[in-house]
Amino acid sequence: MSLIEYKGFGGVLLSADMLGDENDPAVLLIPDVGQNRAAWRDVAEALVLSGRRVVNLDLREAGEADELAPHIEDMRAVLAQMGSRPVVVTAGRGGWIATRALALDGALLAAGLVLVDMPVDEDAIADDVPARLAVPALVVRGGFSPAQCSAVSDTFNAALPMGESADINECDLELASDRNEALLGQLLEFLERRQPREAMEFKAGSDPRTLRDAMGCFATGITIVTALDADGTPVGLTANSFTSVSLDPPLLLVCIANTAGTAPALREAAHFGVNVLQIGQQPTSNRFAARGEDRFANQPWAPGQTGVPLLGSSLVSFECQRESLHEAGDHFILVGRVVRAQFEPHRDPLLYFRGKYRRLHFA
Ligand SMILES: Cc1cc2nc3c(=O)[nH]c(=O)nc-3n(C[C@H](O)[C@H](O)[C@H](O)COP(=O)(O)O)c2cc1C
């Protein structure tokens, strides 16, 4: 996350958190008038995990009267500086700002508009502003608190000629058992429809990087595969290609790159260990994946009953007898028969997904 500043109306500086990959489609979060960007922080983080770039904006300090005009100009200035057309997501009276800022040429500035808990904007109705809502919209009621307004989208439609209706979807979260989750689900569905992410494609015969990214869509745990080399020195490497194979007989497998420094020792070893890492062992994962490190230097380990090095405080350590070895392209598949498994039933796992470490999240 980085802190950036936009130039608002009259040169006033507006702070914003910028989160996510700059190549991902953008979402602009606007708080309720009188609140700041902390209001959207959880949603912002969740959107990033769903592949969105998020700008979480602070409104300027409220002026004397509760004037909307400077906020509207600020928002138009920020949208112009953003470079791509974001979906704008607003809370409460932030919706008044956005509907007015996007009323005329909104389609040039934004790809969509989400109004969460926007109260009916009586002044705008009087000015006929909502009738000109120019972008697809989603009206969410009860996103933060029980619904306070029931007729927002009616006001947009009422001012249109008979038979025409604005591109508005509505949802009511008042009865949702978890408002945050329900709001996020509605947001993501709207974003997928209005601002689809481009599907990536791998084609046979080219581009191993894209294939790697495709494979990275499968979330895994992380293991350290260990063995003793011919001299009796412990060796090991980080591997997430672990799979359980069979219960009877008890078999598992890992795939090892032919180019790995530990590959010759693992090809020869009669026994090997597979240590599944817990959340606190990210440094261990890094050390066993880095070249030129003395991987066992500060690493507590103990020999198992077959002599293989087992790493202390792992989630589970499988001790295996070599069952078979299969050549498979630039890797070989090492199948082991489990002779012993010691496990820790309470800790959380260290996870790996799309090239990054992750942790379990319980909704
Ligand atoms: C999260 C993660 C998962 C990995 N999974 C594997 C794997 O399944 N098989 C493999 O051969 N290498 C895997 N690697 C790479 C090896 O750990 C790394 O190439 C190796 O340790 C390099 O050192 P070496 O050649 O000295 O053994 C993985 C690395 C990371 C960070």
The ligand as an SDF file (V2000), in Angstrom:
LIG
                    3D

 31 33  0  0  0  0  0  0  0  0999 V2000
    7.0720  -21.5700   -2.8100 C   0  0  0  0  0  0  0  0  0  0  0  0
    8.0980  -22.3520   -3.5760 C   0  0  0  0  0  0  0  0  0  0  0  0
    7.7700  -23.5980   -4.0810 C   0  0  0  0  0  0  0  0  0  0  0  0
    8.7120  -24.3540   -4.7830 C   0  0  0  0  0  0  0  0  0  0  0  0
    8.3760  -25.5850   -5.2380 N   0  0  0  0  0  0  0  0  0  0  0  0
    9.2700  -26.3340   -5.8910 C   0  0  0  0  0  0  0  0  0  0  0  0
    8.9650  -27.6680   -6.2880 C   0  0  0  0  0  0  0  0  0  0  0  0
    7.8710  -28.1650   -6.0880 O   0  0  0  0  0  0  0  0  0  0  0  0
    9.9340  -28.3760   -6.9060 N   0  0  0  0  0  0  0  0  0  0  0  0
   11.1740  -27.8650   -7.1630 C   0  0  0  0  0  0  0  0  0  0  0  0
   12.0050  -28.5550   -7.7260 O   0  0  0  0  0  0  0  0  0  0  0  0
   11.4910  -26.5940   -6.7990 N   0  0  0  0  0  0  0  0  0  0  0  0
   10.5850  -25.8460   -6.1470 C   0  0  0  0  0  0  0  0  0  0  0  0
   10.9020  -24.5820   -5.7330 N   0  0  0  0  0  0  0  0  0  0  0  0
   12.2160  -24.0280   -6.0560 C   0  0  0  0  0  0  0  0  0  0  0  0
   13.2880  -24.6130   -5.2060 C   0  0  0  0  0  0  0  0  0  0  0  0
   13.0330  -24.4720   -3.8170 O   0  0  0  0  0  0  0  0  0  0  0  0
   14.6040  -23.8860   -5.5490 C   0  0  0  0  0  0  0  0  0  0  0  0
   14.7440  -23.8290   -6.9270 O   0  0  0  0  0  0  0  0  0  0  0  0
   15.7590  -24.6170   -5.0800 C   0  0  0  0  0  0  0  0  0  0  0  0
   15.7590  -24.7040   -3.6890 O   0  0  0  0  0  0  0  0  0  0  0  0
   16.9920  -23.8790   -5.5920 C   0  0  0  0  0  0  0  0  0  0  0  0
   18.1320  -24.2680   -4.8960 O   0  0  0  0  0  0  0  0  0  0  0  0
   19.0590  -25.5240   -5.2670 P   0  0  0  0  0  0  0  0  0  0  0  0
   19.1120  -25.6070   -6.7430 O   0  0  0  0  0  0  0  0  0  0  0  0
   20.3740  -25.1720   -4.6400 O   0  0  0  0  0  0  0  0  0  0  0  0
   18.4240  -26.7360   -4.6380 O   0  0  0  0  0  0  0  0  0  0  0  0
    9.9970  -23.8270   -5.0110 C   0  0  0  0  0  0  0  0  0  0  0  0
   10.3260  -22.5630   -4.4940 C   0  0  0  0  0  0  0  0  0  0  0  0
    9.3810  -21.8300   -3.7810 C   0  0  0  0  0  0  0  0  0  0  0  0
    9.7550  -20.4910   -3.2020 C   0  0  0  0  0  0  0  0  0  0  0  0
  1  2  1  0
  2  3  1  0
  2 30  2  0
  3  4  2  0
  4  5  1  0
  4 28  1  0
  5  6  2  0
  6  7  1  0
  6 13  1  0
  7  8  2  0
  7  9  1  0
  9 10  1  0
 10 11  2  0
 10 12  1  0
 12 13  2  0
 13 14  1  0
 14 15  1  0
 14 28  1  0
 15 16  1  0
 16 17  1  0
 16 18  1  0
 18 19  1  0
 18 20  1  0
 20 21  1  0
 20 22  1  0
 22 23  1  0
 23 24  1  0
 24 25  2  0
 24 26  1  0
 24 27  1  0
 28 29  2  0
 29 30  1  0
 30 31  1  0
M  END
$$$$
